[in-house]
Structure formats: C-alpha cells, structure tokens
Amino acid sequence: MPTGSLTGQVGLITGAGRGIGRELAIGLAAEGMAVGLVGRTQETLTDTLKECVRHGSRGVAVAADVTRPGSVREAVRVVERDLGSVDLLVNNAGQIDAAEVPLWETDVNQWWQVVEVNLRGPYNLLRRVLPGMVRRRRGRVVNLNSGFALRPDGHYTAYATSKGALLQLSDNLADSLAEHHVVILDISPGAVATDMTAAMPMFRDTTTWGSIPYMVAVTVDAARGRFDALHGRFLHAGRDNLEELVRRADEIREADARALRLRPYGPDDPMG
C-alpha cells in the first residue's frame, strides 16, 4: 500500500510511455514522487502522466530521443524547470535486436541503433543529470539492465553488448560518484511480459513471467535508499534474495563482487 515515502523527491524516467517504464513511473508517483516522463511518443507519455496525476503526483511529459544530446538536454531542462532538481534517474529506455541471427546476418543500422539507445542514451542522461546531483551531494541512478550483460549470446549481440557496456559504465562511475554521495545501481527485472520481450522468439513459449509489480517495488525501495550499500553493483530482481544481498553488502564490496571482472585462469595468471 502506498505510503507517500517519496514525497518531495523528483524522478526522471526514460521510456516511460509503455512497458516497464510506464509501470515504474506510476509506482513512483503512487509513493508521492514527482515524475518527469521521457520517451519518443508524446501520446503514450501523456497517457502515463494521466495515471500518475490520478495518484496526486505532479509530473511532466517530454517527448525526446535519448540518443540525441540536444534532445536530452532540452528534456532535462523542462523536467527541472517544472518539477525541480532530479533526485532519481531511471534509465529504462531500451531496444532489442530485430531478429535472432548471428552478427554477420544483422541489419547494420538496426544493430547500431540498439547500441545507441541502450548505451548512448543512458550516457546522455547521466551527462545532463549527474552534475546537479554531484553539486547537491545527493542523488540516485537506476539503470535497467539485463542478465544478457553477464553471458554471451550469439543471437542478440547488440543487446548483450550494449547491456554489458552499460554495466561497465556504472562500474567506472561508482568510485567517483561515491565521493559525492551519489548512488548508481544496475538492476535487471528478469524476463517480464512487455511488448519487447514477448516479441522475442526465445520467449515464444514462455508462460511464466517475472513480476513487473515486484520490479516496481524494488525501484521504489532503491529510491528510498534501501540498496545504497550495494552502490555500483548488479542486482537481479528476478532471481536475487535482495534482503540477503543487503545483509552481505560489506562482504560483496570486500570481494569486489557483483561487477564485471576478468576471471584469472589460475594463480599464475598475470591478469589475475
């Protein structure tokens, strides 16, 4: 049941017109957060905004292409003008490979478009939002990531490569952001039923999906600061015992776990 625990905070959610992004925006609004909704289509964003407003939340919907720095700059300007400084950035906008084919059979332009949306998009948002968070010495970032970031997949090379790069980007930012009390997390929702995942051939026969409401609850908890001790780490909402991860946060940091790392082949590996 909503508690209003995020009242006074401002969130910016990309890809907020449909799928997980829409549900995240509504869930955050239900907890009192003012929401800046960014996506490609004004009509779907406006529909999401109406649902957020029904919860008594303030909000603004801005159509923008996350791959274009100028478009992102204007979107962030409008959100901050109308709602105030961004406390939570949710990089949710994403695309998937158009077909399950090996790299040499992919469409060149579509392959690169996936990388642009999934990696350049978050970079553009981070580049515009982080300066304010660093200046205020507070803020949180949630990157919607995927298990594809952690394992090779010969049929979704653009998606897997871009999500792995996004996870590495968060890792590269973690230490410098910690100095300014800004938290960054990569969270995978697992396989949930959205238009994007349901259209993937690999999920054609799937009948049991992950819970979108649970991913919403996890994101609300992230906005509350529940996972701050896991700063810079990868969480899998669909598989992890999150209570256990929080309990073992010191151990995870000490082991430098839950981040992309080169695994040594043995004790004499010079890269170990």
Secondary structure, 3 states (H helix, E strand, C coil): CCCCCCCCCEEEEECCCCHHHHHHHHHHHHCCCEEEEEECCHHHHHHHHHHHHHCCCCEEEEECCCCCHHHHHHHHHHHHHHHCCCCEEEECCCCCCCCCCCHHHCCHHHHHHHHHHHHHHHHHHHHHHHHHHHHHCCEEEEEECCHHHHCCCCCCHHHHHHHHHHHHHHHHHHHHHHCCCEEEEEEECCCECCHHHHCCHHHCCCCCCECHHHHHHHHHHHHHCCCHHHCCCEEECCCCCHHHHHHCHHHHHHCCCCCCCCCCCCCCCCCC
